[in-house]
Amino acid sequence: MAKKIKQIAIYGKGGIGKSTTTSNISAALATFGFKVMQFGCDPKSDSTNTLRGGSYIPTVLDTLRDRNNKVKAQDVVFEGFNGIYCVEAGGPSPGVGCAGRGITTAVQLFKQQHVFEELELDYVIFDVLGDVVCGGFAVPIREGIAEHVFTVSSADFMAIYAANNLFTGIKKYSNSGGALLGGIIANSINQDYSKTIIDDFAAETKTKVVEYVPRSVTVTQSELAGKTTIEAAPGSKQAQVYTELARKIAAHQVSETPQPLTVAALRDWAAKWADRLLEIETGVIQGEKAAI
């Protein structure tokens, strides 16, 4: 009997720290002894860089173009830190075609050739751009390829806006076998108000926060060296955060359908928080003046 492969999709808007988070989760899971594949689904093709010393790897789409569509899936699988299998779906030629095509093509190739089963994987982690949940970018959700979906979000409005759009996509496909939401990974949370904003958004959308990840110079130092924090600074506080996050994802079993806000409701919610933050800032400034 074939063992169960846990397939996870991690979404987030561009620049939110999605690939950094995903790579550190993969690295931590590998240190636990699991066989892991990270499947980069961003057209920039840089998801797996820090798992391979900062180096890029040939993408599935580029390889298909170079070899006239005759490719064995194993030819586009490369090993990284601690034996992690690295794949980059890639994108179309600049200015031509749909950016989500790489995901569709790469996933079909791997499914047809039963690569996940042949490699006897424990985890496949899809790192997916979450600014737009449509077309190819919705494949892991729409077709139920991923069993659980997590989103990386900060307390910034555009990150939350992208997360809310993702929730809408998950809810849309939830009745037809689509993947469900495991929770929110709150990133760059260094202030109490940031945590409170994320917690409130989670409550409004009937979701939960899986972990709070602070912004840390350790991450920057590690990535400049072409490594994940798990590899470059395994004894650091930041590595401990990523390790705990990976443990929670490994233990996660039941995902749920989120209840996204309408655009109008999200705007009203954001306006409420804008007023609250102004009150907080005013109170802090007045407190500082009183202290002087």
C-alpha positions in Angstrom: 0.0 0.0 0.0 1.4 3.4 -1.1 2.1 5.8 1.8 0.1 9.0 2.2 1.9 12.0 0.7 0.9 15.2 2.5 0.6 18.0 -0.1 0.5 21.6 1.1 0.2 24.9 -0.8 1.6 28.1 0.7 0.2 31.3 -0.8 1.1 34.9 -0.3 1.4 38.2 -2.2 4.7 39.0 -3.8 7.4 40.2 -1.4 5.5 39.1 1.8 8.2 36.5 2.7 6.3 33.5 1.3 9.3 31.8 -0.3 11.5 32.5 2.7 8.8 30.9 5.0 8.2 28.0 2.7 11.9 27.2 2.3 12.5 27.3 6.1 9.4 25.0 6.6 10.9 22.5 4.0 14.3 22.7 5.6 12.9 22.1 9.1 10.8 19.1 7.9 13.9 17.6 6.3 15.8 17.9 9.5 13.0 15.9 11.2 13.8 13.1 8.8 11.0 13.6 6.3 11.4 13.3 2.5 10.4 16.7 1.1 9.9 18.3 -2.3 9.5 22.0 -2.7 7.6 22.9 -5.8 8.2 26.5 -6.8 5.2 28.0 -8.7 6.3 31.6 -9.1 7.3 32.7 -12.6 10.4 34.3 -11.0 11.6 30.7 -10.4 13.4 31.7 -7.2 11.5 29.7 -4.6 14.2 27.1 -4.0 17.3 29.3 -4.2 18.1 29.2 -0.5 17.8 25.4 -0.4 20.6 25.2 -3.0 23.2 27.7 -1.9 21.6 30.6 -3.8 21.7 29.0 -7.2 18.9 28.9 -9.7 17.8 25.6 -11.4 16.3 25.0 -14.9 12.6 25.3 -14.8 10.0 22.8 -16.1 8.8 25.2 -18.9 12.3 26.2 -20.0 13.3 22.5 -20.2 10.2 21.6 -22.2 10.9 24.4 -24.7 14.5 23.4 -25.1 13.7 19.7 -25.6 10.6 20.0 -27.8 8.3 18.9 -25.0 10.1 15.6 -24.4 11.1 15.7 -20.8 11.3 13.2 -18.0 10.1 14.8 -14.8 13.2 13.5 -13.0 15.3 15.7 -15.3 13.9 18.8 -13.6 14.2 17.6 -10.0 17.3 18.8 -8.2 18.5 18.0 -4.7 19.1 20.7 -2.1 19.7 21.1 1.6 19.4 17.8 3.5 18.1 16.0 0.4 15.2 18.2 -0.3 13.9 17.8 -3.9 13.7 21.1 -5.6 11.5 21.9 -8.6 10.7 25.3 -10.3 7.7 25.3 -12.6 8.8 28.5 -14.4 6.8 30.8 -16.6 6.2 31.8 -20.2 8.6 33.9 -22.3 8.4 37.5 -21.1 5.4 39.2 -22.5 3.9 36.0 -23.9 1.2 33.7 -22.4 -0.2 33.1 -18.9 2.1 33.3 -15.9 0.1 30.4 -14.3 0.8 28.0 -17.3 4.0 26.7 -15.7 2.1 25.4 -12.7 -0.5 23.6 -14.8 2.1 22.1 -17.1 4.5 21.1 -14.4 1.8 19.5 -12.2 0.4 17.5 -15.1 3.9 16.2 -16.0 4.6 15.1 -12.5 1.2 13.4 -12.1 1.5 11.6 -15.4 4.9 10.2 -14.5 4.0 9.4 -10.9 7.1 11.2 -9.6 5.8 11.9 -6.1 5.2 8.2 -5.6 8.5 7.1 -7.1 10.5 9.3 -4.8 8.5 8.1 -1.8 7.9 11.6 -0.6 6.4 12.5 2.8 5.6 16.1 1.8 5.2 18.1 -1.4 5.1 21.8 -0.6 3.8 24.1 -3.4 5.1 27.7 -3.1 2.4 29.8 -5.0 2.1 33.4 -5.8 -1.0 34.7 -4.1 -1.6 38.2 -5.6 -4.0 36.7 -8.1 -5.8 33.5 -7.4 -6.9 32.6 -11.0 -6.0 30.4 -13.9 -2.8 28.3 -13.2 -2.3 29.9 -9.8 -5.5 28.3 -8.6 -4.6 24.8 -9.7 -3.4 23.5 -6.3 -6.7 24.7 -4.8 -9.1 24.1 -7.7 -8.0 20.5 -8.5 -7.4 19.5 -4.9 -3.8 18.8 -5.6 -2.9 20.4 -2.3 -4.7 18.9 0.7 -4.1 21.9 2.9 -3.6 25.6 2.1 -1.7 28.1 4.3 -1.3 31.8 3.5 1.5 34.1 4.6 0.4 37.6 5.5 1.6 40.6 7.4 -0.6 43.2 9.0 -0.3 45.4 5.9 -3.6 46.0 4.1 -2.4 44.7 0.7 -1.2 41.4 2.2 -4.5 41.0 4.0 -6.4 41.9 0.8 -4.5 39.2 -1.1 -5.2 36.7 1.8 -8.9 37.6 1.6 -9.0 37.0 -2.1 -7.4 33.6 -1.5 -10.1 32.8 1.0 -12.7 33.6 -1.7 -11.0 31.2 -4.1 -10.9 28.4 -1.5 -14.5 28.9 -0.6 -15.5 28.9 -4.3 -14.0 25.4 -4.9 -14.7 24.0 -1.4 -17.8 22.2 -2.6 -16.1 20.5 -5.6 -13.2 18.8 -3.9 -10.9 21.8 -3.7 -8.2 22.3 -1.0 -9.2 23.9 2.3 -7.5 26.4 4.6 -5.1 25.3 7.3 -4.6 28.8 8.6 -2.6 32.1 8.4 1.1 32.3 8.9 1.6 35.8 10.3 4.9 37.2 9.0 6.9 40.3 10.1 5.0 40.5 13.4 7.2 42.7 15.7 4.6 45.0 17.2 1.7 44.2 19.4 -0.7 46.1 17.2 0.4 43.9 14.2 -0.5 40.8 16.0 -3.9 42.2 17.1 -4.7 43.2 13.5 -4.0 39.7 12.2 -5.9 38.1 15.0 -8.9 40.3 14.3 -8.8 39.5 10.6 -8.6 35.8 11.4 -11.6 36.2 13.7 -13.6 38.1 11.0 -13.0 35.4 8.4 -13.5 32.4 10.7 -9.9 31.3 10.3 -6.9 31.0 12.7 -3.3 32.1 13.0 -0.9 29.1 12.9 2.3 31.0 13.9 3.6 34.5 14.4 7.0 35.0 12.6 9.0 38.1 13.6 11.1 40.1 11.2 14.7 39.2 11.9 18.1 40.2 10.6 19.1 36.6 11.0 16.9 35.8 7.9 18.6 38.5 5.9 22.1 37.3 6.9 21.1 33.7 6.0 19.7 34.6 2.6 22.7 36.8 1.7 24.7 33.6 2.3 22.3 31.7 0.0 20.9 29.6 2.8 17.7 29.2 4.9 17.8 30.2 8.5 17.4 26.5 9.5 20.7 25.8 7.7 22.7 28.9 8.4 21.7 29.7 12.0 20.1 26.5 13.4 20.6 27.7 17.0 19.0 31.1 16.5 15.6 32.2 17.9 14.3 32.6 14.3 15.2 29.0 13.5 13.3 27.9 16.6 10.2 29.8 15.3 10.4 28.1 11.9 11.0 24.8 13.5 7.9 25.2 15.6 5.9 26.3 12.6 7.0 23.1 10.7 6.0 21.0 13.7 2.5 22.5 13.6 2.2 22.0 9.9 3.3 18.4 10.3 0.8 17.8 13.0 -2.1 19.6 11.1 -4.9 17.3 10.0 -8.1 19.2 9.5 -8.5 22.3 7.3 -11.7 24.3 7.0 -13.5 26.6 4.6 -12.8 30.3 5.4 -15.5 33.0 5.3 -14.0 35.9 3.3 -15.1 39.4 3.7 -16.8 41.3 0.8 -14.7 44.1 -0.7 -16.9 46.6 1.1 -16.7 44.9 4.4 -12.9 44.6 4.1 -12.7 48.3 3.4 -14.9 49.1 6.4 -12.8 46.8 8.6 -9.5 48.5 7.4 -11.0 51.9 8.0 -11.8 50.9 11.6 -8.2 49.8 12.1 -6.9 53.0 10.6 -8.8 55.0 13.2 -7.6 52.7 16.0 -4.0 52.9 15.0 -4.2 56.7 14.9 -5.6 56.6 18.4 -2.8 54.4 19.5 -0.1 56.6 17.9 -1.7 59.7 19.4 -1.7 58.1 22.9 1.9 57.0 22.6 3.1 60.5 21.5 1.1 62.1 24.4 2.6 59.6 26.8 6.1 60.4 25.6 5.5 64.2 26.0 4.2 63.6 29.6 7.3 61.6 30.4 9.5 64.5 29.3 
